[in-house]
Amino acid sequence: MPSTNQRQRDRREQILAAARALFTVRGYAATSMADIIEASGLATGSFYRYFESKEAVWTAVCYEALAAATQEPAAEPGENGPALVDRLLDAATDVAHSQLTTQIMGAAIASPTLQEMIAAGDQQLRRRLAQAIARTDTPTAEEMARAEIVIYALAGLRERLAVGIAVDLPAIRASLRELIA
C-alpha cells in the first residue's frame, strides 16, 4: 500500500496531468476550474487541498514543463550536432508539446519568474547545442551563434505546429543539419 506522501504526490500529478491536457487543447483562458476538477476525477474538496486556484495549477504546469525542458536534451557522450538536432526536432514536432510551450511563452510576457526560467533554460540549451556542434566543451562564438539560430528555428517551428501550419520537416531537418555541419 502506498504511503500517504506517495498518494499525495500521485493525486497532485493526477491533477497536473488533467490540467496539462486541458490547457494544451483548450488553452488557459478556456479551461475552468470545474473542467480541471472533473478531468482529474477528484472531489472538489480534495482538489483544493492541492491547489487554491486555476492560476496555481497553471503555474505548476508551467514550472514543470520548463523544468523538464532545462533537463533535456543533454548531449549524449560523444553525440554530435546533427544527432542532437534530430532529437530536438523530434521533441519540437510533438504538437501537444508545441501547443503548451507556445502558451507558456505567451504567459511569460507577464511573469518575470517564467521569463527567468525560460532564459536560464535557453542559455543551457544553447550551450549544450554549441558544445555538440563544436564537439568540445569550449565552443567558439561562431558555434554559439549557429546554436542560437537552431534554437530560433525550433521556436518558430513549434509556433507553426501549435497553430496547425503545415511544415516541410525533411527540408527543415536537412537545412538545420547543414547549418551545424
C-alpha positions in Angstrom: 0.0 0.0 0.0 1.4 3.4 -1.0 2.4 5.8 1.8 0.3 9.0 2.4 3.1 11.1 0.9 3.1 8.9 -2.2 -0.7 9.1 -2.6 -0.5 12.9 -2.2 2.2 13.1 -4.9 0.1 10.8 -7.1 -3.0 12.9 -6.7 -1.1 16.1 -7.4 0.3 14.6 -10.6 -3.2 13.4 -11.5 -4.4 17.0 -11.3 -1.4 18.3 -13.2 -1.9 15.7 -15.9 -5.5 16.6 -16.3 -4.8 20.3 -16.3 -1.9 19.9 -18.8 -4.1 18.0 -21.2 -6.9 20.6 -20.9 -4.6 23.6 -21.2 -2.9 22.1 -24.3 -6.2 21.5 -26.1 -8.4 24.4 -24.9 -5.8 26.9 -23.6 -5.7 28.5 -20.2 -8.5 31.0 -20.7 -11.0 28.5 -22.0 -10.3 25.9 -19.2 -12.3 26.3 -16.0 -11.6 25.0 -12.5 -14.6 22.8 -12.9 -13.1 21.3 -16.1 -9.9 20.5 -14.3 -11.6 19.0 -11.3 -13.9 16.9 -13.5 -11.0 15.7 -15.6 -8.8 14.9 -12.6 -11.6 12.7 -11.1 -11.2 14.1 -7.7 -13.9 15.6 -5.5 -13.9 19.4 -5.3 -12.8 19.4 -1.6 -9.9 17.1 -2.4 -8.8 19.2 -5.3 -8.5 22.3 -3.2 -6.1 20.6 -0.8 -3.6 20.7 -3.6 -4.2 23.9 -5.5 -6.1 27.0 -4.4 -6.8 28.4 -7.9 -6.6 27.7 -11.6 -3.6 30.1 -11.7 -1.8 28.0 -9.1 -2.4 24.9 -11.3 -1.3 26.8 -14.4 1.9 28.0 -12.6 2.7 24.4 -11.6 2.2 23.1 -15.1 4.4 25.9 -16.5 7.2 25.3 -14.0 7.0 21.5 -14.5 7.2 22.0 -18.3 10.1 24.5 -18.1 12.0 22.3 -15.6 11.7 19.3 -17.9 12.9 21.5 -20.8 16.0 22.5 -19.0 16.8 18.9 -18.2 16.7 17.8 -21.8 18.1 17.2 -24.1 21.6 16.9 -22.7 24.0 15.8 -25.3 24.9 12.1 -25.0 28.6 11.4 -24.6 30.1 11.7 -28.0 26.9 12.9 -29.6 27.4 15.3 -32.4 25.4 18.3 -33.5 23.3 16.5 -36.2 22.2 13.8 -33.7 21.3 16.4 -31.1 19.4 18.5 -33.7 17.5 15.3 -34.7 16.5 14.8 -31.1 15.5 18.5 -30.7 13.4 18.3 -33.9 11.7 15.2 -32.7 10.7 16.9 -29.4 9.7 20.1 -31.2 7.4 18.3 -33.6 5.2 16.9 -30.8 2.1 19.1 -31.5 0.7 18.9 -27.9 4.1 19.9 -26.5 4.3 22.7 -29.1 0.8 24.0 -28.1 1.6 24.0 -24.4 5.1 25.6 -24.9 3.6 28.4 -27.1 1.1 29.2 -24.3 3.8 29.2 -21.7 5.9 31.6 -23.8 2.9 33.9 -24.1 2.3 33.7 -20.3 5.9 34.7 -19.7 5.2 38.1 -21.0 3.5 39.0 -17.7 5.6 36.7 -15.5 9.2 37.7 -14.6 9.6 34.3 -12.9 8.7 32.5 -16.1 10.9 34.8 -18.1 13.9 33.9 -15.8 13.2 30.2 -16.1 12.9 30.4 -19.9 16.1 32.5 -20.2 18.0 30.0 -18.0 16.8 27.0 -20.0 17.6 28.8 -23.3 21.1 29.5 -22.1 21.6 25.9 -21.1 20.2 24.6 -24.4 22.3 27.0 -26.5 25.5 25.9 -24.7 24.7 22.2 -25.0 23.9 22.5 -28.7 27.1 24.6 -29.3 29.2 22.0 -27.5 27.7 19.3 -29.6 28.3 21.3 -32.8 31.9 22.0 -31.7 32.5 18.5 -30.3 34.2 20.2 -27.4 33.3 21.8 -24.1 34.5 25.2 -25.3 32.6 26.3 -28.4 33.6 29.3 -30.4 31.5 32.4 -30.7 30.6 31.3 -34.2 29.4 27.9 -32.9 27.4 29.6 -30.2 25.7 31.7 -32.9 24.9 28.7 -35.0 23.4 27.0 -32.0 21.3 30.2 -31.4 20.0 30.1 -35.0 18.9 26.5 -34.5 17.0 27.4 -31.3 15.3 30.3 -33.2 14.3 27.8 -36.0 12.9 25.3 -33.5 10.9 28.0 -31.7 9.4 29.1 -35.0 8.7 25.5 -35.9 6.9 24.9 -32.6 4.7 28.0 -33.0 3.7 27.0 -36.5 2.8 23.4 -35.4 0.9 24.8 -32.4 -1.5 26.7 -34.7 -1.7 24.0 -37.3 0.5 25.3 -40.1 2.0 22.6 -42.3 5.7 22.4 -42.4 8.2 20.5 -44.6 10.1 18.6 -41.8 12.5 16.8 -44.1 13.6 20.1 -45.6 13.9 21.8 -42.2 15.9 18.9 -40.8 18.3 18.9 -43.8 18.7 22.7 -43.6 19.5 22.6 -39.9 21.9 19.7 -40.3 23.7 21.7 -43.0 23.9 24.8 -40.8 25.6 22.9 -38.0 27.8 20.6 -40.1 
